[in-house]
């Protein structure tokens, strides 16, 4: 199991490194963070995901608070 987690952590670190390199290369070639974000948002709908996660977190907090008050 320990070896499995080390593989997962290695893959995540490689993905973060590749993402960082991509953003740096984008900046060096004249790109901007707004443009990168708009391209990623058009492809992966980041704004909708952000709203969904925000709503989920809000619902989770409401559930925990109501369970705490009921106890």
Phi and psi in radians as a Rosetta constraint file:
Dihedral C 1 N 2 CA 2 C 2 CIRCULARHARMONIC -1.115 0.35
Dihedral N 2 CA 2 C 2 N 3 CIRCULARHARMONIC -0.660 0.35
Dihedral C 2 N 3 CA 3 C 3 CIRCULARHARMONIC -1.172 0.35
Dihedral N 3 CA 3 C 3 N 4 CIRCULARHARMONIC -0.625 0.35
Dihedral C 3 N 4 CA 4 C 4 CIRCULARHARMONIC -1.098 0.35
Dihedral N 4 CA 4 C 4 N 5 CIRCULARHARMONIC -0.752 0.35
Dihedral C 4 N 5 CA 5 C 5 CIRCULARHARMONIC -1.168 0.35
Dihedral N 5 CA 5 C 5 N 6 CIRCULARHARMONIC -0.629 0.35
Dihedral C 5 N 6 CA 6 C 6 CIRCULARHARMONIC -1.154 0.35
Dihedral N 6 CA 6 C 6 N 7 CIRCULARHARMONIC -0.610 0.35
Dihedral C 6 N 7 CA 7 C 7 CIRCULARHARMONIC -1.167 0.35
Dihedral N 7 CA 7 C 7 N 8 CIRCULARHARMONIC -0.766 0.35
Dihedral C 7 N 8 CA 8 C 8 CIRCULARHARMONIC -1.087 0.35
Dihedral N 8 CA 8 C 8 N 9 CIRCULARHARMONIC -0.798 0.35
Dihedral C 8 N 9 CA 9 C 9 CIRCULARHARMONIC -1.102 0.35
Dihedral N 9 CA 9 C 9 N 10 CIRCULARHARMONIC -0.689 0.35
Dihedral C 9 N 10 CA 10 C 10 CIRCULARHARMONIC -1.090 0.35
Dihedral N 10 CA 10 C 10 N 11 CIRCULARHARMONIC -0.760 0.35
Dihedral C 10 N 11 CA 11 C 11 CIRCULARHARMONIC -1.113 0.35
Dihedral N 11 CA 11 C 11 N 12 CIRCULARHARMONIC -0.744 0.35
Dihedral C 11 N 12 CA 12 C 12 CIRCULARHARMONIC -1.119 0.35
Dihedral N 12 CA 12 C 12 N 13 CIRCULARHARMONIC -0.764 0.35
Dihedral C 12 N 13 CA 13 C 13 CIRCULARHARMONIC -1.119 0.35
Dihedral N 13 CA 13 C 13 N 14 CIRCULARHARMONIC -0.657 0.35
Dihedral C 13 N 14 CA 14 C 14 CIRCULARHARMONIC -1.140 0.35
Dihedral N 14 CA 14 C 14 N 15 CIRCULARHARMONIC -0.720 0.35
Dihedral C 14 N 15 CA 15 C 15 CIRCULARHARMONIC -1.119 0.35
Dihedral N 15 CA 15 C 15 N 16 CIRCULARHARMONIC -0.724 0.35
Dihedral C 15 N 16 CA 16 C 16 CIRCULARHARMONIC -1.120 0.35
Dihedral N 16 CA 16 C 16 N 17 CIRCULARHARMONIC -0.738 0.35
Dihedral C 16 N 17 CA 17 C 17 CIRCULARHARMONIC -1.088 0.35
Dihedral N 17 CA 17 C 17 N 18 CIRCULARHARMONIC -0.779 0.35
Dihedral C 17 N 18 CA 18 C 18 CIRCULARHARMONIC -1.123 0.35
Dihedral N 18 CA 18 C 18 N 19 CIRCULARHARMONIC -0.673 0.35
Dihedral C 18 N 19 CA 19 C 19 CIRCULARHARMONIC -1.127 0.35
Dihedral N 19 CA 19 C 19 N 20 CIRCULARHARMONIC -0.735 0.35
Dihedral C 19 N 20 CA 20 C 20 CIRCULARHARMONIC -1.123 0.35
Dihedral N 20 CA 20 C 20 N 21 CIRCULARHARMONIC -0.767 0.35
Dihedral C 20 N 21 CA 21 C 21 CIRCULARHARMONIC -1.085 0.35
Dihedral N 21 CA 21 C 21 N 22 CIRCULARHARMONIC -0.702 0.35
Dihedral C 21 N 22 CA 22 C 22 CIRCULARHARMONIC -1.100 0.35
Dihedral N 22 CA 22 C 22 N 23 CIRCULARHARMONIC -0.748 0.35
Dihedral C 22 N 23 CA 23 C 23 CIRCULARHARMONIC -1.172 0.35
Dihedral N 23 CA 23 C 23 N 24 CIRCULARHARMONIC -0.729 0.35
Dihedral C 23 N 24 CA 24 C 24 CIRCULARHARMONIC -1.101 0.35
Dihedral N 24 CA 24 C 24 N 25 CIRCULARHARMONIC -0.773 0.35
Dihedral C 24 N 25 CA 25 C 25 CIRCULARHARMONIC -1.113 0.35
Dihedral N 25 CA 25 C 25 N 26 CIRCULARHARMONIC -0.670 0.35
Dihedral C 25 N 26 CA 26 C 26 CIRCULARHARMONIC -1.070 0.35
Dihedral N 26 CA 26 C 26 N 27 CIRCULARHARMONIC -0.727 0.35
Dihedral C 26 N 27 CA 27 C 27 CIRCULARHARMONIC -1.159 0.35
Dihedral N 27 CA 27 C 27 N 28 CIRCULARHARMONIC -0.706 0.35
Dihedral C 27 N 28 CA 28 C 28 CIRCULARHARMONIC -1.160 0.35
Dihedral N 28 CA 28 C 28 N 29 CIRCULARHARMONIC -0.504 0.35
Dihedral C 28 N 29 CA 29 C 29 CIRCULARHARMONIC -1.637 0.35
Dihedral N 29 CA 29 C 29 N 30 CIRCULARHARMONIC 0.191 0.35
Dihedral C 29 N 30 CA 30 C 30 CIRCULARHARMONIC 1.753 0.35
Dihedral N 30 CA 30 C 30 N 31 CIRCULARHARMONIC 0.129 0.35
Dihedral C 30 N 31 CA 31 C 31 CIRCULARHARMONIC -1.381 0.35
Dihedral N 31 CA 31 C 31 N 32 CIRCULARHARMONIC 2.915 0.35
Dihedral C 31 N 32 CA 32 C 32 CIRCULARHARMONIC -2.254 0.35
Dihedral N 32 CA 32 C 32 N 33 CIRCULARHARMONIC 2.773 0.35
Dihedral C 32 N 33 CA 33 C 33 CIRCULARHARMONIC -1.097 0.35
Dihedral N 33 CA 33 C 33 N 34 CIRCULARHARMONIC -0.603 0.35
Dihedral C 33 N 34 CA 34 C 34 CIRCULARHARMONIC -1.102 0.35
Dihedral N 34 CA 34 C 34 N 35 CIRCULARHARMONIC -0.717 0.35
Dihedral C 34 N 35 CA 35 C 35 CIRCULARHARMONIC -1.194 0.35
Dihedral N 35 CA 35 C 35 N 36 CIRCULARHARMONIC -0.752 0.35
Dihedral C 35 N 36 CA 36 C 36 CIRCULARHARMONIC -1.055 0.35
Dihedral N 36 CA 36 C 36 N 37 CIRCULARHARMONIC -0.787 0.35
Dihedral C 36 N 37 CA 37 C 37 CIRCULARHARMONIC -1.103 0.35
Dihedral N 37 CA 37 C 37 N 38 CIRCULARHARMONIC -0.726 0.35
Dihedral C 37 N 38 CA 38 C 38 CIRCULARHARMONIC -1.149 0.35
Dihedral N 38 CA 38 C 38 N 39 CIRCULARHARMONIC -0.641 0.35
Dihedral C 38 N 39 CA 39 C 39 CIRCULARHARMONIC -1.172 0.35
Dihedral N 39 CA 39 C 39 N 40 CIRCULARHARMONIC -0.791 0.35
Dihedral C 39 N 40 CA 40 C 40 CIRCULARHARMONIC -1.163 0.35
Dihedral N 40 CA 40 C 40 N 41 CIRCULARHARMONIC -0.629 0.35
Dihedral C 40 N 41 CA 41 C 41 CIRCULARHARMONIC -1.163 0.35
Dihedral N 41 CA 41 C 41 N 42 CIRCULARHARMONIC -0.681 0.35
Dihedral C 41 N 42 CA 42 C 42 CIRCULARHARMONIC -1.144 0.35
Dihedral N 42 CA 42 C 42 N 43 CIRCULARHARMONIC -0.601 0.35
Dihedral C 42 N 43 CA 43 C 43 CIRCULARHARMONIC -1.447 0.35
Dihedral N 43 CA 43 C 43 N 44 CIRCULARHARMONIC -0.771 0.35
Dihedral C 43 N 44 CA 44 C 44 CIRCULARHARMONIC -2.000 0.35
Dihedral N 44 CA 44 C 44 N 45 CIRCULARHARMONIC 0.042 0.35
Dihedral C 44 N 45 CA 45 C 45 CIRCULARHARMONIC 0.973 0.35
Dihedral N 45 CA 45 C 45 N 46 CIRCULARHARMONIC 0.962 0.35
Dihedral C 45 N 46 CA 46 C 46 CIRCULARHARMONIC -1.104 0.35
Dihedral N 46 CA 46 C 46 N 47 CIRCULARHARMONIC -0.627 0.35
Dihedral C 46 N 47 CA 47 C 47 CIRCULARHARMONIC -1.112 0.35
Dihedral N 47 CA 47 C 47 N 48 CIRCULARHARMONIC -0.743 0.35
Dihedral C 47 N 48 CA 48 C 48 CIRCULARHARMONIC -1.141 0.35
Dihedral N 48 CA 48 C 48 N 49 CIRCULARHARMONIC -0.697 0.35
Dihedral C 48 N 49 CA 49 C 49 CIRCULARHARMONIC -1.132 0.35
Dihedral N 49 CA 49 C 49 N 50 CIRCULARHARMONIC -0.718 0.35
Dihedral C 49 N 50 CA 50 C 50 CIRCULARHARMONIC -1.093 0.35
Dihedral N 50 CA 50 C 50 N 51 CIRCULARHARMONIC -0.750 0.35
Dihedral C 50 N 51 CA 51 C 51 CIRCULARHARMONIC -1.141 0.35
Dihedral N 51 CA 51 C 51 N 52 CIRCULARHARMONIC -0.686 0.35
Dihedral C 51 N 52 CA 52 C 52 CIRCULARHARMONIC -1.139 0.35
Dihedral N 52 CA 52 C 52 N 53 CIRCULARHARMONIC -0.764 0.35
Dihedral C 52 N 53 CA 53 C 53 CIRCULARHARMONIC -1.185 0.35
Dihedral N 53 CA 53 C 53 N 54 CIRCULARHARMONIC -0.627 0.35
Dihedral C 53 N 54 CA 54 C 54 CIRCULARHARMONIC -1.122 0.35
Dihedral N 54 CA 54 C 54 N 55 CIRCULARHARMONIC -0.758 0.35
Dihedral C 54 N 55 CA 55 C 55 CIRCULARHARMONIC -1.134 0.35
Dihedral N 55 CA 55 C 55 N 56 CIRCULARHARMONIC -0.706 0.35
Dihedral C 55 N 56 CA 56 C 56 CIRCULARHARMONIC -1.080 0.35
Dihedral N 56 CA 56 C 56 N 57 CIRCULARHARMONIC -0.794 0.35
Dihedral C 56 N 57 CA 57 C 57 CIRCULARHARMONIC -1.103 0.35
Dihedral N 57 CA 57 C 57 N 58 CIRCULARHARMONIC -0.695 0.35
Dihedral C 57 N 58 CA 58 C 58 CIRCULARHARMONIC -1.122 0.35
Dihedral N 58 CA 58 C 58 N 59 CIRCULARHARMONIC -0.777 0.35
Dihedral C 58 N 59 CA 59 C 59 CIRCULARHARMONIC -1.104 0.35
Dihedral N 59 CA 59 C 59 N 60 CIRCULARHARMONIC -0.692 0.35
Dihedral C 59 N 60 CA 60 C 60 CIRCULARHARMONIC -1.120 0.35
Dihedral N 60 CA 60 C 60 N 61 CIRCULARHARMONIC -0.762 0.35
Dihedral C 60 N 61 CA 61 C 61 CIRCULARHARMONIC -1.112 0.35
Dihedral N 61 CA 61 C 61 N 62 CIRCULARHARMONIC -0.752 0.35
Dihedral C 61 N 62 CA 62 C 62 CIRCULARHARMONIC -1.053 0.35
Dihedral N 62 CA 62 C 62 N 63 CIRCULARHARMONIC -0.722 0.35
Dihedral C 62 N 63 CA 63 C 63 CIRCULARHARMONIC -1.125 0.35
Dihedral N 63 CA 63 C 63 N 64 CIRCULARHARMONIC -0.773 0.35
Dihedral C 63 N 64 CA 64 C 64 CIRCULARHARMONIC -1.143 0.35
Dihedral N 64 CA 64 C 64 N 65 CIRCULARHARMONIC -0.724 0.35
Dihedral C 64 N 65 CA 65 C 65 CIRCULARHARMONIC -1.132 0.35
Dihedral N 65 CA 65 C 65 N 66 CIRCULARHARMONIC -0.766 0.35
Dihedral C 65 N 66 CA 66 C 66 CIRCULARHARMONIC -1.169 0.35
Dihedral N 66 CA 66 C 66 N 67 CIRCULARHARMONIC -0.624 0.35
Dihedral C 66 N 67 CA 67 C 67 CIRCULARHARMONIC -1.199 0.35
Dihedral N 67 CA 67 C 67 N 68 CIRCULARHARMONIC -0.657 0.35
Dihedral C 67 N 68 CA 68 C 68 CIRCULARHARMONIC -1.141 0.35
Dihedral N 68 CA 68 C 68 N 69 CIRCULARHARMONIC -0.727 0.35
Dihedral C 68 N 69 CA 69 C 69 CIRCULARHARMONIC -1.222 0.35
Dihedral N 69 CA 69 C 69 N 70 CIRCULARHARMONIC -0.522 0.35
Dihedral C 69 N 70 CA 70 C 70 CIRCULARHARMONIC -1.319 0.35
Dihedral N 70 CA 70 C 70 N 71 CIRCULARHARMONIC -0.429 0.35
